[in-house]
Amino acid sequence: MSEEDIAAKRFWTLQAVRACALAVCFAGILILADLVALPAFVGGILLVLGALEFFFLPWFLVKQWKKLG
């Protein structure tokens, strides 16, 4: 696999991780707004986990990829 292929694969992986994190945050917001019939604490947990996933999971992935070379 060429360097460009690896870079493209990693780029799209990061974008997918961020999109999933936004979906988790959005689900939390829907729950907190009482648009989904679940307890509010579940919405809060999803909102916090989604934000953490959005900011820290891509950083962690890049760190792991740098270890691989």
PDB file of N, H, CA, C and O in Angstrom:
ATOM      1  N   MET A   1       0.844  -1.172   0.000  1.00  0.00           N
ATOM      2  CA  MET A   1       0.000   0.000   0.000  1.00  0.00           C
ATOM      3  C   MET A   1       0.893   1.240   0.000  1.00  0.00           C
ATOM      4  O   MET A   1       1.868   1.300   0.749  1.00  0.00           O
ATOM      5  N   SER A   2       0.574   2.211  -0.819  1.00  0.00           N
ATOM      6  H   SER A   2      -0.218   2.162  -1.428  1.00  0.00           H
ATOM      7  CA  SER A   2       1.397   3.416  -0.912  1.00  0.00           C
ATOM      8  C   SER A   2       1.120   4.357   0.266  1.00  0.00           C
ATOM      9  O   SER A   2       0.144   4.196   0.999  1.00  0.00           O
ATOM     10  N   GLU A   3       1.993   5.324   0.419  1.00  0.00           N
ATOM     11  H   GLU A   3       2.786   5.455  -0.177  1.00  0.00           H
ATOM     12  CA  GLU A   3       1.844   6.308   1.499  1.00  0.00           C
ATOM     13  C   GLU A   3       0.536   7.083   1.363  1.00  0.00           C
ATOM     14  O   GLU A   3      -0.126   7.381   2.357  1.00  0.00           O
ATOM     15  N   GLU A   4       0.172   7.404   0.125  1.00  0.00           N
ATOM     16  H   GLU A   4       0.709   7.161  -0.683  1.00  0.00           H
ATOM     17  CA  GLU A   4      -1.077   8.140  -0.105  1.00  0.00           C
ATOM     18  C   GLU A   4      -2.284   7.318   0.285  1.00  0.00           C
ATOM     19  O   GLU A   4      -3.237   7.857   0.847  1.00  0.00           O
ATOM     20  N   ASP A   5      -2.268   6.022   0.001  1.00  0.00           N
ATOM     21  H   ASP A   5      -1.494   5.585  -0.456  1.00  0.00           H
ATOM     22  CA  ASP A   5      -3.384   5.152   0.366  1.00  0.00           C
ATOM     23  C   ASP A   5      -3.527   5.053   1.879  1.00  0.00           C
ATOM     24  O   ASP A   5      -4.638   5.080   2.409  1.00  0.00           O
ATOM     25  N   ILE A   6      -2.416   4.941   2.558  1.00  0.00           N
ATOM     26  H   ILE A   6      -1.514   4.919   2.127  1.00  0.00           H
ATOM     27  CA  ILE A   6      -2.446   4.860   4.017  1.00  0.00           C
ATOM     28  C   ILE A   6      -2.965   6.167   4.602  1.00  0.00           C
ATOM     29  O   ILE A   6      -3.788   6.154   5.517  1.00  0.00           O
ATOM     30  N   ALA A   7      -2.494   7.285   4.084  1.00  0.00           N
ATOM     31  H   ALA A   7      -1.825   7.296   3.341  1.00  0.00           H
ATOM     32  CA  ALA A   7      -2.933   8.593   4.573  1.00  0.00           C
ATOM     33  C   ALA A   7      -4.424   8.795   4.334  1.00  0.00           C
ATOM     34  O   ALA A   7      -5.128   9.308   5.204  1.00  0.00           O
ATOM     35  N   ALA A   8      -4.908   8.396   3.165  1.00  0.00           N
ATOM     36  H   ALA A   8      -4.337   7.979   2.459  1.00  0.00           H
ATOM     37  CA  ALA A   8      -6.335   8.534   2.858  1.00  0.00           C
ATOM     38  C   ALA A   8      -7.178   7.656   3.774  1.00  0.00           C
ATOM     39  O   ALA A   8      -8.226   8.080   4.260  1.00  0.00           O
ATOM     40  N   LYS A   9      -6.715   6.432   4.006  1.00  0.00           N
ATOM     41  H   LYS A   9      -5.863   6.088   3.611  1.00  0.00           H
ATOM     42  CA  LYS A   9      -7.445   5.520   4.889  1.00  0.00           C
ATOM     43  C   LYS A   9      -7.519   6.082   6.308  1.00  0.00           C
ATOM     44  O   LYS A   9      -8.567   6.015   6.951  1.00  0.00           O
ATOM     45  N   ARG A  10      -6.428   6.626   6.786  1.00  0.00           N
ATOM     46  H   ARG A  10      -5.577   6.681   6.264  1.00  0.00           H
ATOM     47  CA  ARG A  10      -6.404   7.206   8.129  1.00  0.00           C
ATOM     48  C   ARG A  10      -7.276   8.450   8.208  1.00  0.00           C
ATOM     49  O   ARG A  10      -7.969   8.664   9.203  1.00  0.00           O
ATOM     50  N   PHE A  11      -7.245   9.268   7.167  1.00  0.00           N
ATOM     51  H   PHE A  11      -6.682   9.095   6.359  1.00  0.00           H
ATOM     52  CA  PHE A  11      -8.084  10.463   7.134  1.00  0.00           C
ATOM     53  C   PHE A  11      -9.552  10.092   7.244  1.00  0.00           C
ATOM     54  O   PHE A  11     -10.281  10.673   8.048  1.00  0.00           O
ATOM     55  N   TRP A  12      -9.992   9.130   6.444  1.00  0.00           N
ATOM     56  H   TRP A  12      -9.400   8.658   5.791  1.00  0.00           H
ATOM     57  CA  TRP A  12     -11.404   8.755   6.466  1.00  0.00           C
ATOM     58  C   TRP A  12     -11.785   8.040   7.759  1.00  0.00           C
ATOM     59  O   TRP A  12     -12.936   8.108   8.191  1.00  0.00           O
ATOM     60  N   THR A  13     -10.837   7.364   8.371  1.00  0.00           N
ATOM     61  H   THR A  13      -9.902   7.309   8.020  1.00  0.00           H
ATOM     62  CA  THR A  13     -11.095   6.756   9.671  1.00  0.00           C
ATOM     63  C   THR A  13     -11.347   7.843  10.715  1.00  0.00           C
ATOM     64  O   THR A  13     -12.274   7.740  11.518  1.00  0.00           O
ATOM     65  N   LEU A  14     -10.521   8.876  10.697  1.00  0.00           N
ATOM     66  H   LEU A  14      -9.768   8.960  10.044  1.00  0.00           H
ATOM     67  CA  LEU A  14     -10.719   9.985  11.636  1.00  0.00           C
ATOM     68  C   LEU A  14     -12.060  10.686  11.409  1.00  0.00           C
ATOM     69  O   LEU A  14     -12.737  11.070  12.362  1.00  0.00           O
ATOM     70  N   GLN A  15     -12.434  10.848  10.147  1.00  0.00           N
ATOM     71  H   GLN A  15     -11.884  10.536   9.373  1.00  0.00           H
ATOM     72  CA  GLN A  15     -13.710  11.498   9.858  1.00  0.00           C
ATOM     73  C   GLN A  15     -14.887  10.641  10.326  1.00  0.00           C
ATOM     74  O   GLN A  15     -15.879  11.169  10.831  1.00  0.00           O
ATOM     75  N   ALA A  16     -14.779   9.335  10.160  1.00  0.00           N
ATOM     76  H   ALA A  16     -13.974   8.907   9.749  1.00  0.00           H
ATOM     77  CA  ALA A  16     -15.847   8.437  10.614  1.00  0.00           C
ATOM     78  C   ALA A  16     -15.966   8.452  12.131  1.00  0.00           C
ATOM     79  O   ALA A  16     -17.072   8.435  12.670  1.00  0.00           O
ATOM     80  N   VAL A  17     -14.834   8.482  12.818  1.00  0.00           N
ATOM     81  H   VAL A  17     -13.936   8.495  12.380  1.00  0.00           H
ATOM     82  CA  VAL A  17     -14.852   8.544  14.284  1.00  0.00           C
ATOM     83  C   VAL A  17     -15.524   9.834  14.740  1.00  0.00           C
ATOM     84  O   VAL A  17     -16.345   9.816  15.656  1.00  0.00           O
ATOM     85  N   ARG A  18     -15.186  10.931  14.118  1.00  0.00           N
ATOM     86  H   ARG A  18     -14.519  10.946  13.374  1.00  0.00           H
ATOM     87  CA  ARG A  18     -15.797  12.214  14.493  1.00  0.00           C
ATOM     88  C   ARG A  18     -17.293  12.229  14.187  1.00  0.00           C
ATOM     89  O   ARG A  18     -18.077  12.760  14.974  1.00  0.00           O
ATOM     90  N   ALA A  19     -17.693  11.660  13.069  1.00  0.00           N
ATOM     91  H   ALA A  19     -17.056  11.229  12.429  1.00  0.00           H
ATOM     92  CA  ALA A  19     -19.117  11.623  12.719  1.00  0.00           C
ATOM     93  C   ALA A  19     -19.902  10.773  13.722  1.00  0.00           C
ATOM     94  O   ALA A  19     -21.007  11.141  14.120  1.00  0.00           O
ATOM     95  N   CYS A  20     -19.341   9.659  14.122  1.00  0.00           N
ATOM     96  H   CYS A  20     -18.444   9.360  13.799  1.00  0.00           H
ATOM     97  CA  CYS A  20     -20.003   8.811  15.118  1.00  0.00           C
ATOM     98  C   CYS A  20     -20.099   9.527  16.457  1.00  0.00           C
ATOM     99  O   CYS A  20     -21.109   9.413  17.152  1.00  0.00           O
ATOM    100  N   ALA A  21     -19.066  10.256  16.817  1.00  0.00           N
ATOM    101  H   ALA A  21     -18.247  10.349  16.252  1.00  0.00           H
ATOM    102  CA  ALA A  21     -19.092  11.014  18.071  1.00  0.00           C
ATOM    103  C   ALA A  21     -20.176  12.087  18.031  1.00  0.00           C
ATOM    104  O   ALA A  21     -20.868  12.309  19.024  1.00  0.00           O
ATOM    105  N   LEU A  22     -20.322  12.746  16.898  1.00  0.00           N
ATOM    106  H   LEU A  22     -19.759  12.566  16.091  1.00  0.00           H
ATOM    107  CA  LEU A  22     -21.388  13.743  16.768  1.00  0.00           C
ATOM    108  C   LEU A  22     -22.764  13.099  16.855  1.00  0.00           C
ATOM    109  O   LEU A  22     -23.689  13.693  17.408  1.00  0.00           O
ATOM    110  N   ALA A  23     -22.910  11.899  16.319  1.00  0.00           N
ATOM    111  H   ALA A  23     -22.159  11.417  15.869  1.00  0.00           H
ATOM    112  CA  ALA A  23     -24.183  11.194  16.407  1.00  0.00           C
ATOM    113  C   ALA A  23     -24.515  10.842  17.860  1.00  0.00           C
ATOM    114  O   ALA A  23     -25.670  10.931  18.274  1.00  0.00           O
ATOM    115  N   VAL A  24     -23.508  10.447  18.622  1.00  0.00           N
ATOM    116  H   VAL A  24     -22.569  10.375  18.285  1.00  0.00           H
ATOM    117  CA  VAL A  24     -23.722  10.141  20.036  1.00  0.00           C
ATOM    118  C   VAL A  24     -24.123  11.410  20.785  1.00  0.00           C
ATOM    119  O   VAL A  24     -25.047  11.381  21.598  1.00  0.00           O
ATOM    120  N   CYS A  25     -23.436  12.525  20.519  1.00  0.00           N
ATOM    121  H   CYS A  25     -22.686  12.549  19.859  1.00  0.00           H
ATOM    122  CA  CYS A  25     -23.803  13.803  21.144  1.00  0.00           C
ATOM    123  C   CYS A  25     -25.225  14.211  20.779  1.00  0.00           C
ATOM    124  O   CYS A  25     -25.987  14.665  21.632  1.00  0.00           O
ATOM    125  N   PHE A  26     -25.572  14.049  19.527  1.00  0.00           N
ATOM    126  H   PHE A  26     -24.953  13.680  18.833  1.00  0.00           H
ATOM    127  CA  PHE A  26     -26.907  14.407  19.063  1.00  0.00           C
ATOM    128  C   PHE A  26     -27.972  13.555  19.753  1.00  0.00           C
ATOM    129  O   PHE A  26     -29.033  14.059  20.123  1.00  0.00           O
ATOM    130  N   ALA A  27     -27.687  12.268  19.923  1.00  0.00           N
ATOM    131  H   ALA A  27     -26.825  11.859  19.622  1.00  0.00           H
ATOM    132  CA  ALA A  27     -28.626  11.402  20.644  1.00  0.00           C
ATOM    133  C   ALA A  27     -28.795  11.883  22.081  1.00  0.00           C
ATOM    134  O   ALA A  27     -29.906  11.894  22.609  1.00  0.00           O
ATOM    135  N   GLY A  28     -27.704  12.277  22.705  1.00  0.00           N
ATOM    136  H   GLY A  28     -26.801  12.268  22.276  1.00  0.00           H
ATOM    137  CA  GLY A  28     -27.783  12.810  24.062  1.00  0.00           C
ATOM    138  C   GLY A  28     -28.616  14.073  24.134  1.00  0.00           C
ATOM    139  O   GLY A  28     -29.405  14.249  25.063  1.00  0.00           O
ATOM    140  N   ILE A  29     -28.446  14.951  23.161  1.00  0.00           N
ATOM    141  H   ILE A  29     -27.805  14.808  22.406  1.00  0.00           H
ATOM    142  CA  ILE A  29     -29.228  16.193  23.121  1.00  0.00           C
ATOM    143  C   ILE A  29     -30.706  15.884  22.935  1.00  0.00           C
ATOM    144  O   ILE A  29     -31.549  16.501  23.585  1.00  0.00           O
ATOM    145  N   LEU A  30     -31.031  14.947  22.069  1.00  0.00           N
ATOM    146  H   LEU A  30     -30.346  14.446  21.541  1.00  0.00           H
ATOM    147  CA  LEU A  30     -32.433  14.570  21.859  1.00  0.00           C
ATOM    148  C   LEU A  30     -33.055  14.032  23.145  1.00  0.00           C
ATOM    149  O   LEU A  30     -34.210  14.329  23.451  1.00  0.00           O
ATOM    150  N   ILE A  31     -32.300  13.251  23.886  1.00  0.00           N
ATOM    151  H   ILE A  31     -31.362  13.010  23.637  1.00  0.00           H
ATOM    152  CA  ILE A  31     -32.807  12.708  25.143  1.00  0.00           C
ATOM    153  C   ILE A  31     -32.997  13.824  26.161  1.00  0.00           C
ATOM    154  O   ILE A  31     -34.018  13.873  26.846  1.00  0.00           O
ATOM    155  N   LEU A  32     -32.016  14.724  26.263  1.00  0.00           N
ATOM    156  H   LEU A  32     -31.186  14.684  25.707  1.00  0.00           H
ATOM    157  CA  LEU A  32     -32.125  15.831  27.213  1.00  0.00           C
ATOM    158  C   LEU A  32     -33.270  16.774  26.866  1.00  0.00           C
ATOM    159  O   LEU A  32     -33.840  17.403  27.758  1.00  0.00           O
ATOM    160  N   ALA A  33     -33.611  16.882  25.600  1.00  0.00           N
ATOM    161  H   ALA A  33     -33.148  16.372  24.875  1.00  0.00           H
ATOM    162  CA  ALA A  33     -34.715  17.740  25.164  1.00  0.00           C
ATOM    163  C   ALA A  33     -36.066  17.033  25.268  1.00  0.00           C
ATOM    164  O   ALA A  33     -37.083  17.578  24.840  1.00  0.00           O
ATOM    165  N   ASP A  34     -36.083  15.840  25.826  1.00  0.00           N
ATOM    166  H   ASP A  34     -35.257  15.397  26.173  1.00  0.00           H
ATOM    167  CA  ASP A  34     -37.305  15.028  25.991  1.00  0.00           C
ATOM    168  C   ASP A  34     -37.968  14.677  24.662  1.00  0.00           C
ATOM    169  O   ASP A  34     -39.184  14.495  24.601  1.00  0.00           O
ATOM    170  N   LEU A  35     -37.185  14.584  23.621  1.00  0.00           N
ATOM    171  H   LEU A  35     -36.197  14.732  23.671  1.00  0.00           H
ATOM    172  CA  LEU A  35     -37.713  14.130  22.336  1.00  0.00           C
ATOM    173  C   LEU A  35     -37.620  12.612  22.211  1.00  0.00           C
ATOM    174  O   LEU A  35     -38.241  12.013  21.333  1.00  0.00           O
ATOM    175  N   VAL A  36     -36.839  11.997  23.097  1.00  0.00           N
ATOM    176  H   VAL A  36     -36.334  12.483  23.810  1.00  0.00           H
ATOM    177  CA  VAL A  36     -36.715  10.544  23.181  1.00  0.00           C
ATOM    178  C   VAL A  36     -37.014  10.176  24.629  1.00  0.00           C
ATOM    179  O   VAL A  36     -36.492  10.793  25.557  1.00  0.00           O
ATOM    180  N   ALA A  37     -37.856   9.169  24.809  1.00  0.00           N
ATOM    181  H   ALA A  37     -38.280   8.669  24.054  1.00  0.00           H
ATOM    182  CA  ALA A  37     -38.332   8.806  26.149  1.00  0.00           C
ATOM    183  C   ALA A  37     -37.311   7.954  26.894  1.00  0.00           C
ATOM    184  O   ALA A  37     -37.481   6.743  27.038  1.00  0.00           O
ATOM    185  N   LEU A  38     -36.259   8.597  27.362  1.00  0.00           N
ATOM    186  H   LEU A  38     -36.121   9.581  27.246  1.00  0.00           H
ATOM    187  CA  LEU A  38     -35.253   7.965  28.210  1.00  0.00           C
ATOM    188  C   LEU A  38     -34.935   8.924  29.342  1.00  0.00           C
ATOM    189  O   LEU A  38     -35.174  10.125  29.212  1.00  0.00           O
ATOM    190  N   PRO A  39     -34.405   8.427  30.442  1.00  0.00           N
ATOM    191  CA  PRO A  39     -34.064   9.325  31.555  1.00  0.00           C
ATOM    192  C   PRO A  39     -33.011  10.361  31.140  1.00  0.00           C
ATOM    193  O   PRO A  39     -32.161  10.099  30.288  1.00  0.00           O
ATOM    194  N   ALA A  40     -33.088  11.524  31.754  1.00  0.00           N
ATOM    195  H   ALA A  40     -33.778  11.737  32.446  1.00  0.00           H
ATOM    196  CA  ALA A  40     -32.191  12.623  31.403  1.00  0.00           C
ATOM    197  C   ALA A  40     -30.728  12.276  31.673  1.00  0.00           C
ATOM    198  O   ALA A  40     -29.843  12.734  30.951  1.00  0.00           O
ATOM    199  N   PHE A  41     -30.465  11.474  32.704  1.00  0.00           N
ATOM    200  H   PHE A  41     -31.184  11.101  33.290  1.00  0.00           H
ATOM    201  CA  PHE A  41     -29.068  11.156  32.992  1.00  0.00           C
ATOM    202  C   PHE A  41     -28.429  10.351  31.864  1.00  0.00           C
ATOM    203  O   PHE A  41     -27.222  10.447  31.644  1.00  0.00           O
ATOM    204  N   VAL A  42     -29.227   9.561  31.149  1.00  0.00           N
ATOM    205  H   VAL A  42     -30.208   9.483  31.328  1.00  0.00           H
ATOM    206  CA  VAL A  42     -28.709   8.819  29.995  1.00  0.00           C
ATOM    207  C   VAL A  42     -28.283   9.811  28.904  1.00  0.00           C
ATOM    208  O   VAL A  42     -27.237   9.646  28.277  1.00  0.00           O
ATOM    209  N   GLY A  43     -29.096  10.824  28.693  1.00  0.00           N
ATOM    210  H   GLY A  43     -29.946  10.957  29.203  1.00  0.00           H
ATOM    211  CA  GLY A  43     -28.748  11.846  27.716  1.00  0.00           C
ATOM    212  C   GLY A  43     -27.489  12.595  28.100  1.00  0.00           C
ATOM    213  O   GLY A  43     -26.653  12.898  27.249  1.00  0.00           O
ATOM    214  N   GLY A  44     -27.353  12.894  29.378  1.00  0.00           N
ATOM    215  H   GLY A  44     -28.032  12.648  30.070  1.00  0.00           H
ATOM    216  CA  GLY A  44     -26.152  13.570  29.846  1.00  0.00           C
ATOM    217  C   GLY A  44     -24.910  12.726  29.658  1.00  0.00           C
ATOM    218  O   GLY A  44     -23.863  13.219  29.239  1.00  0.00           O
ATOM    219  N   ILE A  45     -25.040  11.451  29.973  1.00  0.00           N
ATOM    220  H   ILE A  45     -25.891  11.051  30.313  1.00  0.00           H
ATOM    221  CA  ILE A  45     -23.908  10.536  29.797  1.00  0.00           C
ATOM    222  C   ILE A  45     -23.522  10.445  28.323  1.00  0.00           C
ATOM    223  O   ILE A  45     -22.338  10.495  27.989  1.00  0.00           O
ATOM    224  N   LEU A  46     -24.511  10.311  27.442  1.00  0.00           N
ATOM    225  H   LEU A  46     -25.473  10.271  27.713  1.00  0.00           H
ATOM    226  CA  LEU A  46     -24.210  10.236  26.011  1.00  0.00           C
ATOM    227  C   LEU A  46     -23.573  11.522  25.498  1.00  0.00           C
ATOM    228  O   LEU A  46     -22.661  11.487  24.673  1.00  0.00           O
ATOM    229  N   LEU A  47     -24.055  12.640  25.989  1.00  0.00           N
ATOM    230  H   LEU A  47     -24.796  12.668  26.660  1.00  0.00           H
ATOM    231  CA  LEU A  47     -23.501  13.918  25.556  1.00  0.00           C
ATOM    232  C   LEU A  47     -22.038  14.040  25.963  1.00  0.00           C
ATOM    233  O   LEU A  47     -21.199  14.440  25.156  1.00  0.00           O
ATOM    234  N   VAL A  48     -21.733  13.699  27.197  1.00  0.00           N
ATOM    235  H   VAL A  48     -22.414  13.374  27.852  1.00  0.00           H
ATOM    236  CA  VAL A  48     -20.347  13.788  27.682  1.00  0.00           C
ATOM    237  C   VAL A  48     -19.455  12.776  26.958  1.00  0.00           C
ATOM    238  O   VAL A  48     -18.353  13.114  26.527  1.00  0.00           O
ATOM    239  N   LEU A  49     -19.931  11.536  26.827  1.00  0.00           N
ATOM    240  H   LEU A  49     -20.826  11.261  27.178  1.00  0.00           H
ATOM    241  CA  LEU A  49     -19.128  10.516  26.145  1.00  0.00           C
ATOM    242  C   LEU A  49     -18.889  10.878  24.679  1.00  0.00           C
ATOM    243  O   LEU A  49     -17.794  10.669  24.156  1.00  0.00           O
ATOM    244  N   GLY A  50     -19.896  11.412  24.028  1.00  0.00           N
ATOM    245  H   GLY A  50     -20.785  11.582  24.453  1.00  0.00           H
ATOM    246  CA  GLY A  50     -19.727  11.827  22.636  1.00  0.00           C
ATOM    247  C   GLY A  50     -18.705  12.941  22.494  1.00  0.00           C
ATOM    248  O   GLY A  50     -17.901  12.934  21.562  1.00  0.00           O
ATOM    249  N   ALA A  51     -18.732  13.910  23.425  1.00  0.00           N
ATOM    250  H   ALA A  51     -19.385  13.915  24.182  1.00  0.00           H
ATOM    251  CA  ALA A  51     -17.760  14.997  23.376  1.00  0.00           C
ATOM    252  C   ALA A  51     -16.345  14.471  23.625  1.00  0.00           C
ATOM    253  O   ALA A  51     -15.403  14.864  22.937  1.00  0.00           O
ATOM    254  N   LEU A  52     -16.201  13.587  24.603  1.00  0.00           N
ATOM    255  H   LEU A  52     -16.966  13.268  25.162  1.00  0.00           H
ATOM    256  CA  LEU A  52     -14.884  13.000  24.865  1.00  0.00           C
ATOM    257  C   LEU A  52     -14.394  12.200  23.667  1.00  0.00           C
ATOM    258  O   LEU A  52     -13.222  12.264  23.297  1.00  0.00           O
ATOM    259  N   GLU A  53     -15.313  11.445  23.065  1.00  0.00           N
ATOM    260  H   GLU A  53     -16.265  11.393  23.365  1.00  0.00           H
ATOM    261  CA  GLU A  53     -14.952  10.659  21.879  1.00  0.00           C
ATOM    262  C   GLU A  53     -14.530  11.580  20.734  1.00  0.00           C
ATOM    263  O   GLU A  53     -13.569  11.283  20.024  1.00  0.00           O
ATOM    264  N   PHE A  54     -15.225  12.671  20.555  1.00  0.00           N
ATOM    265  H   PHE A  54     -16.006  12.912  21.131  1.00  0.00           H
ATOM    266  CA  PHE A  54     -14.925  13.592  19.457  1.00  0.00           C
ATOM    267  C   PHE A  54     -13.536  14.201  19.601  1.00  0.00           C
ATOM    268  O   PHE A  54     -12.807  14.325  18.617  1.00  0.00           O
ATOM    269  N   PHE A  55     -13.164  14.584  20.829  1.00  0.00           N
ATOM    270  H   PHE A  55     -13.756  14.483  21.628  1.00  0.00           H
ATOM    271  CA  PHE A  55     -11.908  15.291  21.014  1.00  0.00           C
ATOM    272  C   PHE A  55     -10.716  14.383  21.282  1.00  0.00           C
ATOM    273  O   PHE A  55      -9.601  14.706  20.874  1.00  0.00           O
ATOM    274  N   PHE A  56     -10.924  13.249  21.962  1.00  0.00           N
ATOM    275  H   PHE A  56     -11.830  12.987  22.294  1.00  0.00           H
ATOM    276  CA  PHE A  56      -9.783  12.465  22.397  1.00  0.00           C
ATOM    277  C   PHE A  56      -9.533  11.193  21.599  1.00  0.00           C
ATOM    278  O   PHE A  56      -8.388  10.748  21.526  1.00  0.00           O
ATOM    279  N   LEU A  57     -10.537  10.598  21.006  1.00  0.00           N
ATOM    280  H   LEU A  57     -11.468  10.960  21.065  1.00  0.00           H
ATOM    281  CA  LEU A  57     -10.311   9.374  20.246  1.00  0.00           C
ATOM    282  C   LEU A  57      -9.463   9.618  18.996  1.00  0.00           C
ATOM    283  O   LEU A  57      -8.566   8.818  18.727  1.00  0.00           O
ATOM    284  N   PRO A  58      -9.698  10.679  18.220  1.00  0.00           N
ATOM    285  CA  PRO A  58      -8.793  10.922  17.083  1.00  0.00           C
ATOM    286  C   PRO A  58      -7.350  11.160  17.526  1.00  0.00           C
ATOM    287  O   PRO A  58      -6.418  10.686  16.876  1.00  0.00           O
ATOM    288  N   TRP A  59      -7.159  11.884  18.618  1.00  0.00           N
ATOM    289  H   TRP A  59      -7.916  12.269  19.146  1.00  0.00           H
ATOM    290  CA  TRP A  59      -5.820  12.110  19.150  1.00  0.00           C
ATOM    291  C   TRP A  59      -5.157  10.786  19.525  1.00  0.00           C
ATOM    292  O   TRP A  59      -3.982  10.570  19.229  1.00  0.00           O
ATOM    293  N   PHE A  60      -5.914   9.905  20.175  1.00  0.00           N
ATOM    294  H   PHE A  60      -6.868  10.081  20.415  1.00  0.00           H
ATOM    295  CA  PHE A  60      -5.395   8.605  20.560  1.00  0.00           C
ATOM    296  C   PHE A  60      -5.030   7.765  19.328  1.00  0.00           C
ATOM    297  O   PHE A  60      -3.989   7.108  19.312  1.00  0.00           O
ATOM    298  N   LEU A  61      -5.876   7.788  18.312  1.00  0.00           N
ATOM    299  H   LEU A  61      -6.721   8.322  18.325  1.00  0.00           H
ATOM    300  CA  LEU A  61      -5.591   7.034  17.087  1.00  0.00           C
ATOM    301  C   LEU A  61      -4.307   7.535  16.417  1.00  0.00           C
ATOM    302  O   LEU A  61      -3.475   6.732  15.995  1.00  0.00           O
ATOM    303  N   VAL A  62      -4.148   8.839  16.321  1.00  0.00           N
ATOM    304  H   VAL A  62      -4.824   9.491  16.664  1.00  0.00           H
ATOM    305  CA  VAL A  62      -2.935   9.398  15.703  1.00  0.00           C
ATOM    306  C   VAL A  62      -1.708   8.990  16.504  1.00  0.00           C
ATOM    307  O   VAL A  62      -0.676   8.641  15.933  1.00  0.00           O
ATOM    308  N   LYS A  63      -1.821   9.033  17.818  1.00  0.00           N
ATOM    309  H   LYS A  63      -2.660   9.317  18.282  1.00  0.00           H
ATOM    310  CA  LYS A  63      -0.712   8.626  18.676  1.00  0.00           C
ATOM    311  C   LYS A  63      -0.331   7.168  18.426  1.00  0.00           C
ATOM    312  O   LYS A  63       0.855   6.843  18.367  1.00  0.00           O
ATOM    313  N   GLN A  64      -1.321   6.286  18.280  1.00  0.00           N
ATOM    314  H   GLN A  64      -2.284   6.549  18.328  1.00  0.00           H
ATOM    315  CA  GLN A  64      -1.059   4.881  18.019  1.00  0.00           C
ATOM    316  C   GLN A  64      -0.449   4.673  16.625  1.00  0.00           C
ATOM    317  O   GLN A  64       0.446   3.847  16.447  1.00  0.00           O
ATOM    318  N   TRP A  65      -0.941   5.426  15.650  1.00  0.00           N
ATOM    319  H   TRP A  65      -1.668   6.097  15.795  1.00  0.00           H
ATOM    320  CA  TRP A  65      -0.405   5.299  14.302  1.00  0.00           C
ATOM    321  C   TRP A  65       1.057   5.749  14.244  1.00  0.00           C
ATOM    322  O   TRP A  65       1.854   5.172  13.504  1.00  0.00           O
ATOM    323  N   LYS A  66       1.406   6.765  15.014  1.00  0.00           N
ATOM    324  H   LYS A  66       0.758   7.233  15.615  1.00  0.00           H
ATOM    325  CA  LYS A  66       2.797   7.223  15.045  1.00  0.00           C
ATOM    326  C   LYS A  66       3.708   6.177  15.669  1.00  0.00           C
ATOM    327  O   LYS A  66       4.872   6.063  15.288  1.00  0.00           O
ATOM    328  N   LYS A  67       3.191   5.413  16.623  1.00  0.00           N
ATOM    329  H   LYS A  67       2.245   5.505  16.933  1.00  0.00           H
ATOM    330  CA  LYS A  67       3.984   4.337  17.225  1.00  0.00           C
ATOM    331  C   LYS A  67       4.283   3.247  16.208  1.00  0.00           C
ATOM    332  O   LYS A  67       5.353   2.638  16.227  1.00  0.00           O
ATOM    333  N   LEU A  68       3.320   3.007  15.315  1.00  0.00           N
ATOM    334  H   LEU A  68       2.451   3.502  15.299  1.00  0.00           H
ATOM    335  CA  LEU A  68       3.498   1.961  14.300  1.00  0.00           C
ATOM    336  C   LEU A  68       4.522   2.336  13.233  1.00  0.00           C
ATOM    337  O   LEU A  68       5.113   1.473  12.584  1.00  0.00           O
ATOM    338  N   GLY A  69       4.712   3.612  13.073  1.00  0.00           N
ATOM    339  H   GLY A  69       4.232   4.313  13.600  1.00  0.00           H
ATOM    340  CA  GLY A  69       5.724   4.013  12.100  1.00  0.00           C
ATOM    341  C   GLY A  69       5.166   4.805  11.029  1.00  0.00           C
ATOM    342  O   GLY A  69       5.893   5.222  10.127  1.00  0.00           O
TER     343      GLY A  69
END
